[in-house]
Amino acid sequence: MKLVNISFFALMLVLLVLGAFLAGYLFHERLVGADNFPLLDEAYHLVKDHGLNPPPPDPAMEYGMIRGMLQAYGDPHTAFFEPAQHELQSNALEGKYGGIGVQLEKDSQGYWVLFPFPESPARQAGIQDGDRLLAVEALKISPDTPVDSIQSAVRGPVGQNVKLTIGHAPGYAPVVLTLKREEIPLPSVTWRLDMGQPDVGVIKVNLIAASSAEEIRHAVKDLTERGASRFVLDLRDNPGGLLTAGVDIARLFLKEGVVMQQQYRDQDVQTYRVEKAGPLASIPLAVLINEGSASAAEIAAGALQAQHRAPLIGTKSYGKDTIQLVFSLKDDSSLHVTSAHWWLPGQKSIGGIGLQPDVPVDPTQATAGADPILQAAVQYLLSQP
């Protein structure tokens, strides 16, 4: 009997110790969790309890708090994106998305209308040019519905169905359609022959996406078959994108050497090199830049300039030499955190300075309808043997 009592009291002691540990753990979690910002919590409850207007519904208040935190953090390139924005940005960088193949525009009355791509799921389902979009699943569409929200609702996993309610002109009576999403390419590159000099191919890169290097190869092949023998790589107003894709673009045109170097906090320098001669390393080339050329676009342009592979023509670039890591949050919003910086081999940082063009061109000194920067590039290419 005495043994049983001792065991009972020993058990109770163990439970008390465990209870105290658990209480301390939870208290610690609370201190470093929700109460880590006591002023924020206090201010929130004061607004909630005493404000004339009720707080906005979740998660609008929380998103506002995150943006305020980033403003205090003070880095212009550390940014927060809501779920719809994050999804569209991810699609653009991947160069494809799961969707039904439509272009969204507003009609003369301000309503959102659809223009289906040829041979797209939308076209095959009977959607006609100018059909009014009334709903996507449970999302009712009005003239005030943000385009990001509409695109995010229409897009989704390939092979999954999406229900649309549309209206045909003139009565716009509701018609419900169920469409299966397919993989829709989202090109980052467009190309054409120069109108005045058809042996010059002009390749416009709008965004540095995962597919961009392969798209450029396809563009050069197509333009060559159509008679081009000299090429312009237009990186104007290109905000950048994927760092590795920018490196891959530079590798297309280089035979050897270092493309760029980068370093994360407390880590060794990482060097990106040309691993083998690129398939476009010998084609005559000029590169166009301006103040809108940034980040990964500057990596591609800067590497070609540094190795004297092609001249930069236009105006100085933006000057963004930092790298952002993208973290997806619980609700599919995302936080882009500046985590590293990069530089061109043998050069100082271009941060805030930008790449300087080899052939400066003032874009304001142009005749009506002319593109003086492109004209300068064509003249340069024609002057080369």
N, C-alpha and C positions, 0 to 999 in steps of 0.2 A: 504494500500500500504506500509506503514511503517512497519507493522507487517511482510509482505512478505519479505521485504528487510532484516529485522533482522533475520528471519528464514534462509534466503539464506546465510547470512554471518556466522551464527551459524553452518550451515551445512558445509560450506567451512572450518571453523576452525576445526571441528571434523575430516574432511578428511585430513587436514594438519597434525594434531596430529597423526592420524593413520598411515599416510605415513611416518612421522618421526620415529614412533615406529617400523614400518616394516623395514625401511632402517637400523635402529640401530640393529634390530634383525639379519638381513641378514649379516650386517657387523661383528657382534659378531660371527655368525656361521662360517663366512669365517676365522676369526681370530683363532678360536679354531678348525677349520677343516683343509682345505688344507694348509693354511698358518701357521699352528701351528709349522711346521718345515721349516722355510724359507730357511735355508741353503740347505736342501735336494731339495727343489723346484728349488733353484738357480742352484745347481749342475746339476740337471736333464736337465734343459733347456740349460746349457752350453754344455753338452754332445750332446744333441739333435741338437743344432744349429751349433756346431763347430767340432764335432767329425768326423774323417775320415770315420769311418764305421757308418751306421745308427743304432739306438738302436734296440734291438730285438723286435719283435712284442709283443703286449699285449697277455697274462699277464706276460710274462717272466721277464720284467723289474720290475714289481710290486712285483713278487715273490722274486726276488733278494733283493729288498729293505726290505721285511719282514724278510728275513733270516739275513740280515745285522743288523737289529734292534734286533733280538733275540741273535745274537752273542754279541752285546754290552750289552744286558740284563744280560748275563753271567750265566744263569742257564742251565746246560747240559741236563736237561730233559724237558725243555720248548721248544717245537719244532713245526715246520710248515710242513704240508703234502699237496701235490697237490691233486686235485680231485681223480685221479685214485688210488693213494696210500691210500687216506682216505677211499675210497670205499672198497678196498681189505682188509684193516685192520678191518673195521667194519664187513665185512662178516666173517672174521676169528674169531672175538670175539663173534659174534652171533652163530657161529657153523653151519651156513647154508647160502645159497645164491640162488638167482634166476638165473638160467643158463641153459645150454644145456648138461652138463655132459661130458666135454672133458678135456684131459690133453694135454698141449702144450709142444712140444719139438722142437729142431732144428735138421734137417737132416744133412747129411754129406756135403751138399753144403751150409749150413747156413740158409735154408728157414724154416719158421715155419710150422710144420706139426701137425696133430691132431690124438689123440688116444681116441676114445669114450669109456665111461664107459658102462658096460653091462646094457641093458634095459633103457638106457638114451634117451632123445629126439634126441641127435646126432646119436646114433646107429639106432634108429627107422627111422630116416630120410635118412638112407643109407650112412652116413659118414663111411669110412673105415679106419683102422689103416694106418697111414702114408699119408693120404690125405693132400695135401698142402693147407694152408689157404691163399687166395689171397686178400680177403676184408671182412670187417664187416661193413654193411651199407655203408656209404660213406668213411670209413677209408681204404685206400689202405695199404696192408700189405707187407713190405719188410723185408729183413734180419736185417735191422737197426731199425725196429719198436720196441720200448720197450715192454717187456712182460706185464708190468703193464697196459699200454695203451690198449693192445689187450684184456687182461682179463676184464678190466673195460668196454670195448665196448661190449664184448660178454655177460656179466652179466647185469641184470636189473630186473625190477619188475616181479614177478611170474605171468604167464598168458599173458604176453606181447610178441609179436612176435619180432624176430630179423632175419635179412637177411644176410646170409653168401654166399660168393663166394669162392668155393673150386675147386681144381683140382685133378683128379685121376691120378695115375701113369699109363703109363710112359709119356704120352703126356702133362698132366696137363692142358687140355682144360678147360676153365672156366665153372663151373656149379653153378647156383644160386639156393639156398635152403632157404626156409622160415621156421623157427622153432619156436615153442612156448616154452618159458622158463618155467621150472618147479623148484620146490624147491629141491635143491641139498644139501645133508648133507656134512658138512665139518668137519670131525671128528678131535677132539683135542687129542684123546686118542687111543693108540694101545696097544695090549696085546698079550702075548704068554706064553707057559710053558717053563721053563728053560730047555735047551737041556740036561744038565747033571743031573738035579734033577727035574724030571717031577711033583713032588708034590709041587713045588714052582712056583707060577704065577708071571710074571713080567708085570707090568702095566706102560707104558711109557706115560707121560703127556707132550705133546709138547708145549701147550699154555693153559693159564687159560681162558677158554671161558665160556659163559653162560651155555653151555651144558656139561661142563667137569664133574661136580659132578654126573650127571645122567649116563654119559658114564662110569665113574669109577664103579658105582653100577652094570651096565650091564657087565662090564669086570669081576668083581669078581664073579658074578653069572655064567657066561660062563666058567671061569677057574675052579670054584668049581665043576661044572658038568663034567669037563674033568679031575678031580682028584686032583686039587690043594687044599692044606690046609694051606699054608703059602704064604705070599705075599710081593712083593717088589714094592714100589711106586717110580718110577724113575722120578725125577724132574730135572735131569741134563740138562743144556743148555735150560732151560725153561725161557724165558724172562719175564714171568708174563702175565698180561692181566687185567681182571676185578677184582677189589678188592673184591666185594661181592662174586664172584665165588671162589676166594681163601678161603674166610671164609667158604663157603658152603662145600668145600673139607675137611677142617679141621673138620667141624661138623659131617661129615660122620663117622669119626673115634673116636670121643670123646664122653664121657658120660655126662660131665658137665664142668663148668668153663668158664673163659674168653678166647676168641680167640685172640683178639687184641683191641687196642684203637687208635683213630685218633683224630686230631684236626685241624680245619681250622682257618685261621687268625681271631682273635677277636670273636671266638665262643667257646662254651663249649666243653669239651672232650666228644667224643662219644664212647661208649663201645659196642663191639660185643660179645655176649655170646652164649654158647651152650644152646638152648632152650629145647631140649629133647635129650635123649641118641641116638646117631647115629646108623644107621643100621649095620655099620661095626665096631662098637666100641670094639668088642671082638676078631677080627681076628688077628693072629700073623702078625706083620708088621715091615718092615724096610724101611727107606727112603733114597734115594740117592740124593746127591747134589754135585755141583761143582761151579766154578767161573761164570758159565753161568746161574745159578739159581738166579732169581731176582724178586723183587717186590711182586706180588701176590703169586708167587711160594714160596717166603721166608715167607710170612704170613702163608701159609699152613704148610710148614716144621717147622717153628719156633714154631707154636702153639703146634704141636705134640711133639716137643722136650721139650718145657717148661712144659708140663703136664706129661712128662715121659711116653708118650704113645708109642713112637717108637724112636729108635736111628737114628741119622743122620750119614750116612756113605759116605765118599769120601773126598772132599776138601772144604775149606771155600766157602761160597756163595758170590754173587756180593756185596751186601750191599746197596740196594736201599730202603730207608724208606720214600719216598715222594709219593704223590698222585697227579695225573694230571686230571684236568677237560678238556673235549674235547668240543670245540666250533666250530660248522660248520659255515663257511663263505659263502658269497653270491653265490660264484661259485662252492660250494660243496667241496672246499678245507677246511682244518681244522687247528685250532690252539690248541695245547695241552699245557695247562698252569699249572705249578706246583702250587698247591693251598693249600696243607695240608701235614702233616707228620703223620706217624703211628709208633707204638711201641708195643712190646710184653708185656704182663702184668708182672709187677715187674722187668722189664729189662730196661737197657739204650738203646738208639738208636743204630741200627746196621748200620747206614749210613756210608759208606766207610770202614766198618769193616767186615760186613757179619756175617752169622751164622757160628759157629765153630762146626765141626763134632765131634760126640761122638767117632767115630771110624775113625781116619784119615787114608787115603790110598793114597799112591803116585801112580798116574796113569801111570807114566813113567816106573815103575818097573813091567813090564808085559812081559810075553812070547808071542810069535807071535800068533796073533789072539785071545788072551785072554782079558777079561775085569776084571781087578783086583778089581775094586770097586764093581761090581756085584758079583764076587766070594766071596768077604768079607761079603756081605749082605747074601748070601746063607749060608755061614758058620755060621754066627750069628744066623740065623733062625733055622738051624738044631741043634744048641747047646742049644736052649731053650726047656724047658719041654713041 
